[in-house]
């Protein structure tokens, strides 16, 4: 990797950290009252940013998500703990990245996302909205937590609605911007 490529990847990691952080702040401001448990909301906009950054930035997005998820988990959601924020951060970055890799494999998803149709995007949103809560709740089950079904459903609803809101809001903004340019 040459200097220009390394600089681009570093910039994409920083962009992911900023975008996720901004989305988390907006989510806390608008939807904190919809919190089921720390880090689980019935509308969770950061889930949409996780999928978006991974689709747009691939590995750089996953690395940025890992770093920001660790920071948020260690200092905001679970201060004073180690295992839960560490594993939670890994899962938060791995789930959208695995969905992205699945899309590359099954759909032949191009890096430009040119072949990402609306239907495929909806499938990816649904897959991610199942994968993230499932991975988290497998960890929770192994940790001996209770009330897994309600927690899974709350996280699924939050990730699904948050991802739909983020992705389709961005899509609407891009459509509006392209009309203004034309």
C-alpha positions in Angstrom: 0.0 0.0 0.0 1.5 3.3 -1.0 1.3 6.6 0.9 -1.8 7.9 -0.9 -3.7 4.7 -0.4 -2.8 4.6 3.3 -3.8 8.2 3.7 -7.2 7.5 2.0 -7.8 4.5 4.3 -6.9 6.5 7.4 -9.3 9.3 6.2 -12.1 6.7 5.7 -11.5 5.3 9.2 -11.7 8.8 10.6 -14.9 9.6 8.5 -16.5 6.4 9.9 -15.6 7.4 13.5 -17.1 10.9 12.9 -20.2 9.7 11.1 -21.0 7.1 13.7 -20.3 9.5 16.6 -22.6 12.1 15.1 -25.3 9.6 14.4 -25.0 8.3 18.0 -25.3 11.9 19.4 -28.4 12.5 17.2 -29.9 9.2 18.4 -29.2 10.0 22.0 -30.8 13.4 21.6 -33.9 12.2 19.7 -34.5 8.7 20.9 -33.0 8.2 24.3 -36.5 7.9 25.7 -36.9 4.8 23.6 -34.0 2.9 25.2 -34.7 -0.7 26.1 -31.3 -1.3 27.7 -27.9 0.4 27.4 -27.0 0.3 23.8 -30.4 -1.1 22.7 -33.0 1.4 21.5 -36.2 0.8 19.6 -34.9 3.2 17.0 -31.1 3.0 16.7 -29.7 5.3 14.0 -26.1 4.2 14.5 -27.0 0.8 13.2 -27.8 2.4 9.8 -24.4 4.2 9.9 -22.6 1.0 10.7 -24.1 -0.7 7.6 -23.6 2.4 5.4 -20.0 3.0 6.4 -19.2 -0.7 5.8 -20.8 -0.7 2.4 -19.1 2.5 1.4 -15.7 2.1 3.0 -15.3 -1.7 3.4 -12.4 -2.6 5.7 -11.7 1.0 6.6 -15.3 1.3 7.7 -15.1 -1.9 9.8 -11.9 -0.6 11.5 -13.4 2.7 12.2 -16.5 1.0 13.6 -14.4 -1.2 15.8 -12.5 1.8 17.2 -15.5 4.0 17.8 -17.6 1.1 19.2 -14.9 0.3 21.7 -14.7 3.9 22.7 -18.5 4.3 23.1 -18.9 0.9 24.8 -16.0 1.4 27.3 -16.7 5.1 28.2 -20.5 5.6 27.5 -22.5 2.4 27.9 -20.4 0.2 30.2 -17.7 2.2 32.0 -15.6 0.2 34.4 -16.2 -3.1 32.6 -13.9 -4.9 30.2 -15.4 -8.0 28.6 -18.8 -6.7 27.6 -17.6 -3.5 25.9 -14.7 -5.3 24.3 -16.8 -8.1 22.8 -19.7 -5.8 22.0 -17.3 -3.5 20.0 -16.0 -6.5 18.1 -19.6 -7.7 17.3 -20.7 -4.1 16.4 -18.0 -4.0 13.7 -18.1 -7.6 12.6 -21.9 -7.9 12.0 -22.1 -5.2 9.2 -18.7 -6.3 7.8 -19.9 -9.9 7.5 -23.1 -8.7 5.8 -20.9 -6.7 3.4 -18.7 -9.7 2.7 -21.8 -11.8 2.1 -23.1 -9.3 -0.4 -19.8 -9.3 -2.2 -20.0 -13.1 -2.4 -23.6 -13.7 -3.1 -24.4 -10.6 -5.2 -21.0 -10.0 -6.6 -21.3 -6.5 -5.0 -19.0 -4.2 -6.8 -16.8 -1.8 -4.7 -18.7 1.1 -6.5 -22.0 -0.4 -5.3 -23.3 0.0 -8.9 -25.1 -3.3 -8.8 -26.7 -2.7 -5.4 -30.4 -2.5 -6.3 -33.1 -1.3 -4.0 -34.2 -4.9 -3.4 -30.7 -6.0 -2.6 -30.3 -3.1 -0.3 -33.4 -4.0 1.6 -32.2 -7.6 1.9 -28.9 -6.3 3.3 -30.7 -4.1 5.8 -32.8 -7.1 6.9 -29.7 -9.4 7.1 -27.8 -6.9 9.1 -30.8 -6.2 11.4 -30.8 -9.9 12.2 -27.1 -10.6 12.3 -26.1 -7.9 14.8 -28.8 -8.7 17.4 -28.2 -12.4 16.9 -24.4 -12.1 17.4 -24.9 -9.9 20.4 -27.5 -12.2 22.0 -25.4 -15.4 21.4 -22.7 -13.6 23.5 -25.3 -12.5 26.1 -26.6 -16.2 26.3 -23.0 -17.4 26.8 -22.6 -14.8 29.5 -25.7 -16.1 31.4 -28.0 -13.2 30.7 -31.8 -13.5 30.9 -34.7 -12.1 28.9 -32.9 -12.8 25.6 -36.0 -12.9 23.4 -37.2 -9.5 24.4 -33.7 -8.1 24.1 -33.2 -9.6 20.7 -36.6 -8.3 19.4 -35.9 -4.8 20.8 -32.4 -4.8 19.2 -33.8 -6.1 15.9 -36.6 -3.5 15.8 -34.1 -0.7 16.7 -31.5 -1.8 14.2 -34.0 -2.3 11.4 -35.8 1.0 11.9 -32.6 2.9 12.5 -31.0 1.5 9.4 -34.1 2.2 7.2 -34.2 5.8 8.5 -30.5 6.4 7.8 -30.3 4.7 4.4 -33.5 6.0 3.0 -33.0 9.5 4.4 -29.6 9.6 2.6 -31.1 8.2 -0.5 -33.8 10.9 -0.5 -31.2 13.6 0.1 -29.1 12.3 -2.8 -32.2 12.3 -5.1 -33.0 15.9 -4.0 -29.5 17.0 -4.6 -29.4 15.4 -8.0 -32.6 17.2 -9.0 -31.1 20.6 -7.8 -28.0 20.0 -9.9 -30.0 19.0 -13.0 
